[in-house]
Amino acid sequence: MKISLLPAAAALLLAGTGCGSRSAAPAPEPIRLIVETDMGNDIDDALALDLLYKGMDAGHIRLIGVSLNKRSSTSFEFIDLMNTWYGYPDIPIAYTPRAVDNKDRDYTTPVCELKASDGKPLFKRSRKPGSWEDPVAMYRRLLAAEPDNSVVVVSVGFSGNLAALLASGGDDVSPLTGRELVARKVKYFSV
């Protein structure tokens, strides 16, 4: 059984808002967040992204990347569609054809196939199909650029991308192994 990302996202939003505090302390810095998703299997991933975009609008979250761990080009397209719809078209999206294969048609496919009356896609995209980044490369690039102990990773679905990150060696982005990079940069990890 899959556990929903919604409670974790809500907890992160509340933690970032200082809920219950009556002091006039300065607003906390937004939570730096990377989401690992199997978008399309069930609706919780889309709802979680919706909450995260709203957290970004409120200044509580900075979604720095989305990693797709399911083999589905329409899932990638759907994430891009959501990023664009909510006004965040530049959020990096990682995907690998090595991801877990789900040959079932899911809700991302019919949404991505919707056409306007002129025959063009109904929803605007910011990326061309196939323009994704490799998950390990994205994780390493994003983590290396952030301060130590500052990134939250929330993962639902499969764990292949995260396992590949942990198994990675040093590279031109960082001499640290994947395990060392995660240990240094990630402050909280929710699965």
C-alpha positions in Angstrom: 0.0 0.0 0.0 1.3 3.4 -0.9 1.4 6.1 1.8 0.2 9.5 0.7 2.5 12.5 0.4 -0.2 14.8 1.5 0.4 14.5 5.3 4.2 15.0 4.7 3.6 18.0 2.6 1.2 19.5 5.1 3.6 18.9 7.9 6.4 20.6 6.0 4.1 23.5 5.3 3.2 23.9 8.9 6.8 23.5 10.1 7.9 26.2 7.7 5.2 28.6 8.8 6.1 28.5 12.5 2.4 27.6 13.2 1.6 28.4 16.8 4.3 30.9 17.3 3.2 34.4 18.5 6.6 36.1 18.3 7.4 38.7 15.6 10.5 36.8 14.5 11.5 37.1 10.9 9.9 34.7 8.5 11.9 31.5 8.2 13.8 30.7 5.0 11.8 28.6 2.5 12.2 24.9 2.8 14.4 23.6 -0.1 12.6 20.6 -1.4 13.2 17.8 -4.0 10.2 15.5 -4.7 10.6 12.0 -6.0 7.4 10.8 -7.6 5.8 8.0 -9.6 3.3 10.4 -11.1 0.3 8.8 -12.6 -0.3 5.6 -10.5 -2.8 7.4 -8.3 -3.8 11.0 -7.7 -1.8 11.7 -4.5 1.3 12.8 -6.4 -0.6 15.5 -8.3 -2.4 16.7 -5.2 1.0 16.9 -3.3 2.5 19.0 -6.1 -0.5 21.3 -5.9 0.1 21.8 -2.2 3.8 22.4 -2.8 3.1 25.0 -5.5 0.8 26.8 -3.1 3.5 26.6 -0.4 5.8 28.2 -3.0 3.3 30.9 -3.6 3.2 31.6 0.1 7.0 31.7 0.4 7.3 28.6 2.6 8.8 26.2 0.1 11.3 26.4 -2.7 10.8 23.3 -4.9 14.2 22.9 -6.4 13.5 19.7 -8.4 11.2 16.9 -9.3 12.5 13.4 -10.1 10.2 10.9 -11.8 10.8 7.3 -11.0 8.3 5.7 -13.3 8.8 4.9 -17.0 6.2 7.0 -18.6 6.7 9.9 -21.0 3.2 11.2 -20.3 4.1 11.4 -16.6 7.1 13.6 -17.4 4.8 15.7 -19.7 2.2 15.9 -16.9 4.7 17.2 -14.4 5.9 19.8 -16.9 2.3 20.7 -17.6 1.7 21.2 -13.8 4.9 23.2 -13.3 3.9 25.5 -16.2 0.2 25.8 -15.2 1.2 26.9 -11.6 3.8 29.4 -12.9 7.0 27.5 -12.2 8.1 26.3 -15.6 11.8 26.3 -14.7 11.7 23.7 -12.0 14.1 20.9 -13.2 12.5 17.5 -14.0 14.5 14.3 -14.0 13.5 11.1 -15.6 15.2 8.0 -16.9 13.9 5.2 -19.2 15.6 2.9 -16.7 12.8 3.6 -14.2 10.2 1.1 -13.2 8.0 0.3 -16.2 4.2 0.7 -15.8 2.6 -0.2 -19.0 -0.9 0.7 -17.8 -2.5 3.8 -19.2 -3.0 6.2 -16.3 -4.6 9.6 -15.7 -1.5 11.5 -17.1 -2.1 10.1 -20.6 -5.6 11.4 -21.3 -4.8 14.8 -19.7 -1.7 15.2 -21.9 -3.7 14.1 -25.0 -6.4 16.8 -24.5 -6.5 19.2 -27.5 -8.0 22.7 -28.0 -10.3 23.4 -30.9 -7.3 24.3 -33.1 -5.8 20.8 -32.5 -3.0 22.1 -30.3 -2.4 20.7 -26.8 -5.0 22.1 -24.4 -2.4 22.7 -21.7 0.8 24.6 -22.3 4.1 22.9 -21.7 7.6 24.4 -21.1 9.7 21.4 -22.2 9.8 19.2 -25.2 9.3 15.5 -24.7 12.7 13.9 -24.2 14.2 17.1 -22.7 14.5 15.6 -19.2 17.6 15.5 -17.1 19.1 12.2 -15.7 17.9 11.8 -12.1 21.4 11.1 -10.6 22.9 14.1 -12.4 20.0 16.4 -11.3 20.2 15.3 -7.7 24.0 15.7 -7.6 23.8 19.1 -9.3 21.0 20.4 -7.1 22.4 19.1 -3.8 26.0 20.3 -4.5 24.6 23.9 -5.0 22.7 24.0 -1.7 24.1 24.8 1.8 24.9 21.9 4.0 22.0 20.3 5.9 19.4 22.3 4.1 17.5 20.1 1.6 14.4 18.0 2.3 13.8 15.0 0.0 10.2 13.6 -0.1 9.8 10.4 -1.9 6.7 8.4 -2.9 6.6 5.4 -5.2 9.7 3.6 -6.3 13.2 4.1 -4.9 15.4 3.4 -7.9 16.5 7.0 -8.6 17.5 7.4 -4.9 19.3 4.1 -4.8 21.3 5.2 -7.9 22.1 8.5 -6.3 23.4 6.8 -3.2 25.5 4.4 -5.3 27.0 7.3 -7.4 30.7 8.2 -7.2 32.3 11.6 -7.2 32.1 13.6 -10.4 32.9 17.1 -11.9 29.9 18.5 -9.9 31.2 17.2 -6.5 34.0 14.9 -5.4 31.7 13.4 -2.8 30.1 10.1 -3.3 26.3 10.0 -3.4 26.1 8.8 0.2 28.5 11.6 1.3 26.6 14.2 -0.7 23.3 13.2 0.8 24.8 13.0 4.3 26.1 16.5 4.0 23.3 18.3 2.2 20.0 16.6 3.2 18.5 17.6 6.5 15.3 15.5 6.3 14.2 12.6 4.2 10.6 11.4 4.0 9.6 8.1 2.3 
